[in-house]
């Protein structure tokens, strides 16, 4: 039985469903009525309740030079929450009507080198193209999606969505969509093993992924220094946890910014620097000031999309013994950990501090993508078929 606050359980699966189709990058999407797929071995049919739109979604689908090759024609999409509509013959635990989270990072079952970010980016090697252009070509901007069984993670609906009086956390579907922004930054923080009691510099902290990383680092027990250029968002973040969160604006003056960071970290310095800078941030001064504020043996997580221009001090990395780890998406184990952090209440999906959820129907895709690109502050932008 569905929890009181939950979206209703699915009805019978219809023979046809609506889906957004992109025929070619740069062309408008079109809404198409297409046959509903039947799940086979290793797959599950999901009725989509909410699917994530990212800040770069409009650029990815409209600009051929975005650096995100796509398996067109196809149904775009990304991370999603939905209900199991039908399972393939080899499913052993997922059941019809069950609430699940879809992790869009698809890895080939016979080679960990072949990868596809469902609905958003295929890799350039032949094995990855074969993966993205085959069984898993279509993603989640649709009423139904046929998805890999291992990428659909059960959500404890009773725990998440029942009222606190009934032993639940009282979340709604809107609350759960904040998992969309949590997924990727958690991979980087987990890869560098951020621990309770450590100090982490999060940069830039004022967008959807960066603010999600702030919440994650706090939930992991760290002391957080959130840095960025949007002073309004920084001031809002500073109110989340005054005891363990400091917000410092980036001024562009390396010496002044370094001193501001060291004032917070103290003489020992920070343990971790997590960065998810956008493509145009290669010349940003925050890389130097953040490295200046790290302690000996600190760890660095790079998750951004900077194309060129970043300069790290070679001797500083060597002398301080810094570890630099690049991370792309999340492992399956990390996704499970993230969901457990929410289900246990360790990571709280608080609507007030995590920002609004802006929802759009499939037919309103153009406005949805514009909103995703223009409203990059904390919060979620989602398609709700």
SVG drawing of the C-alpha trace seen along z (x, -y; Angstrom):
<svg xmlns="http://www.w3.org/2000/svg" viewBox="-5 -41 63 56">
<polyline fill="none" stroke="black" stroke-width="0.4" points="0.0,0.0 1.3,-3.5 2.3,-5.8 -0.1,-8.7 2.1,-11.4 3.2,-9.3 2.3,-9.7 -0.4,-7.1 0.5,-3.6 0.5,-2.9 -2.5,-1.7 -2.4,0.8 0.3,0.3 -1.1,-1.3 0.0,0.0 1.3,-3.5 2.8,-6.4 4.1,-9.9 7.8,-10.6 10.0,-13.5 12.1,-12.7 15.3,-14.6 15.9,-13.7 19.1,-15.8 21.0,-18.2 19.9,-21.7 16.4,-20.8 13.3,-21.2 12.1,-18.2 8.8,-16.7 6.2,-14.8 5.6,-11.4 3.1,-8.7 5.0,-5.5 4.5,-1.8 5.2,-1.1 8.3,1.2 8.2,4.6 11.0,5.4 13.2,8.3 16.0,10.0 18.0,7.5 15.5,4.7 12.5,3.1 9.8,0.9 9.4,-2.3 6.4,-4.7 8.3,-8.0 7.1,-10.4 9.9,-13.0 13.0,-13.3 15.8,-15.7 16.7,-18.7 20.2,-20.0 21.6,-23.5 23.4,-22.3 20.5,-20.4 19.5,-23.1 23.0,-23.5 23.5,-19.7 20.4,-19.3 20.8,-22.5 24.5,-23.0 26.4,-20.5 29.7,-21.8 28.6,-21.2 31.0,-18.3 28.1,-15.9 27.8,-13.5 24.3,-12.0 22.8,-8.8 20.2,-10.7 17.4,-10.1 16.5,-9.2 14.5,-10.1 16.6,-12.4 16.5,-12.3 18.6,-11.8 18.1,-10.7 14.5,-9.9 12.1,-8.6 9.3,-6.3 7.3,-3.2 7.9,0.2 5.3,1.0 6.7,4.4 9.8,6.4 11.8,8.6 11.8,12.4 15.0,12.4 14.0,9.7 14.1,11.2 13.4,8.3 11.7,5.4 8.0,5.6 5.2,3.8 4.2,0.5 7.5,0.2 9.1,-3.3 12.6,-3.4 15.4,-5.8 17.0,-5.6 20.8,-6.2 21.6,-7.3 25.2,-6.1 25.0,-3.0 28.1,-0.7 28.3,2.3 27.9,5.6 30.8,7.2 33.2,4.2 33.6,1.4 35.2,-0.7 31.9,-1.1 29.8,-3.8 26.7,-5.9 25.1,-8.8 21.5,-8.0 19.9,-10.7 22.8,-13.2 26.1,-12.0 27.6,-9.0 31.4,-8.3 33.4,-8.4 34.9,-4.9 33.2,-2.3 32.2,0.0 30.4,-2.9 28.6,-3.9 27.4,-0.4 26.0,-0.5 24.3,-3.9 22.9,-3.3 21.4,0.1 19.0,1.4 19.5,-1.7 19.3,-4.4 16.1,-6.0 16.0,-7.7 13.4,-9.2 11.7,-12.2 8.7,-10.0 5.7,-8.5 7.5,-5.1 11.1,-4.0 12.7,-0.6 15.8,-0.7 18.7,1.5 17.6,3.5 20.8,2.7 20.3,-1.0 16.9,-1.1 17.3,-1.4 14.4,-0.6 13.2,-3.5 11.8,-2.6 8.5,-4.4 7.0,-3.8 10.0,-5.2 10.4,-8.1 6.8,-9.2 4.8,-8.2 4.2,-10.8 6.5,-11.1 3.7,-9.9 3.7,-6.7 7.5,-6.3 8.2,-8.0 10.1,-11.1 7.1,-12.8 8.7,-13.5 6.8,-14.2 7.9,-13.4 9.2,-17.0 11.5,-16.4 12.9,-13.2 13.8,-15.0 16.6,-16.7 18.4,-13.3 19.0,-14.4 21.5,-17.0 23.0,-14.9 23.9,-12.0 27.0,-13.3 28.7,-15.3 28.4,-12.4 30.6,-10.3 33.4,-12.8 33.1,-13.2 32.9,-9.4 36.0,-8.9 38.2,-11.1 36.6,-9.6 35.5,-12.7 35.2,-11.9 33.4,-13.3 35.4,-16.1 37.4,-17.0 37.2,-20.4 36.1,-20.6 36.3,-23.5 33.3,-23.3 33.6,-25.2 31.6,-26.7 28.9,-26.2 26.2,-28.4 24.7,-26.3 22.6,-23.1 25.5,-20.7 27.7,-22.8 24.9,-23.5 24.1,-19.8 27.7,-19.1 27.5,-21.4 24.5,-19.5 26.3,-16.2 29.5,-17.2 27.5,-18.4 25.6,-15.1 28.9,-13.3 30.0,-15.2 32.4,-17.6 33.1,-21.2 32.3,-23.1 33.7,-26.2 31.4,-27.2 32.9,-29.5 31.5,-31.2 30.7,-34.5 27.0,-34.8 26.9,-36.5 23.1,-36.2 23.3,-32.4 26.3,-32.2 24.4,-34.2 21.5,-31.7 23.8,-28.7 25.4,-30.2 22.1,-29.9 21.9,-26.1 24.4,-25.1 26.1,-28.1 28.2,-25.9 29.8,-23.9 29.4,-26.0 31.3,-29.1 30.5,-31.0 33.3,-32.9 32.9,-35.0 35.5,-34.7 36.9,-38.1 39.6,-37.3 42.4,-38.5 44.4,-35.3 46.1,-36.7 42.9,-38.1 41.0,-34.9 43.7,-32.7 43.8,-34.7 40.0,-34.5 40.1,-30.7 43.0,-30.3 41.2,-32.4 38.5,-29.7 40.7,-26.6 43.2,-27.8 47.0,-27.1 46.5,-23.4 44.5,-24.0 41.6,-22.1 41.5,-18.4 39.6,-18.4 38.9,-20.6 35.9,-19.6 35.5,-21.4 32.8,-21.2 33.7,-24.3 31.9,-25.0 33.7,-25.1 34.6,-28.7 36.3,-28.7 39.8,-27.7 41.3,-31.0 39.5,-31.4 41.7,-32.3 39.8,-30.1 41.9,-27.0 45.1,-28.7 43.6,-30.2 41.9,-26.9 45.2,-24.9 47.0,-27.5 44.6,-26.7 45.0,-22.9 47.0,-21.0 49.7,-18.5 48.3,-15.3 44.9,-16.9 42.7,-15.3 41.3,-17.1 38.1,-16.0 37.7,-17.3 34.3,-16.8 33.8,-19.9 33.9,-20.4 36.8,-22.9 38.1,-22.5 41.5,-24.1 43.6,-26.7 43.6,-25.4 47.1,-25.8 48.0,-23.8 51.3,-24.6 53.4,-21.4 55.8,-21.9 52.9,-22.7 51.3,-19.4 54.6,-17.6 55.7,-19.2 52.3,-19.0 51.7,-15.4 48.3,-16.3 46.1,-13.6 44.0,-14.6 41.1,-12.4 38.9,-12.8 35.4,-11.4 32.7,-11.0 29.3,-10.2 28.7,-7.6 29.3,-3.9 26.4,-1.6 27.6,-1.2 27.8,-5.0 24.3,-5.4 23.0,-2.8 24.9,-4.6 23.4,-8.0 19.8,-6.5 20.5,-4.9 21.7,-8.3 18.3,-9.7 16.3,-6.8 18.0,-6.8 17.5,-10.5 21.2,-11.3 20.8,-13.4 17.6,-15.5 15.9,-16.6 14.7,-19.9 12.7,-21.9 13.4,-25.3 17.2,-25.0 17.6,-23.0 15.6,-25.3 12.3,-25.1 11.2,-22.4 10.1,-23.7 7.9,-21.2 7.0,-21.0 5.0,-18.6 6.4,-16.9 4.7,-19.3 6.3,-22.3 9.9,-21.0 11.1,-24.3 10.2,-26.4 11.6,-23.6 15.0,-23.7 15.1,-27.5 14.3,-27.4 17.0,-24.8 19.6,-27.0 18.5,-30.3 17.7,-29.3 21.0,-27.7 20.6,-28.4 19.8,-25.6 16.7,-23.7 15.4,-21.2 13.9,-21.6 12.1,-18.4 9.8,-16.9 6.7,-15.3 5.1,-13.2"/>
</svg>
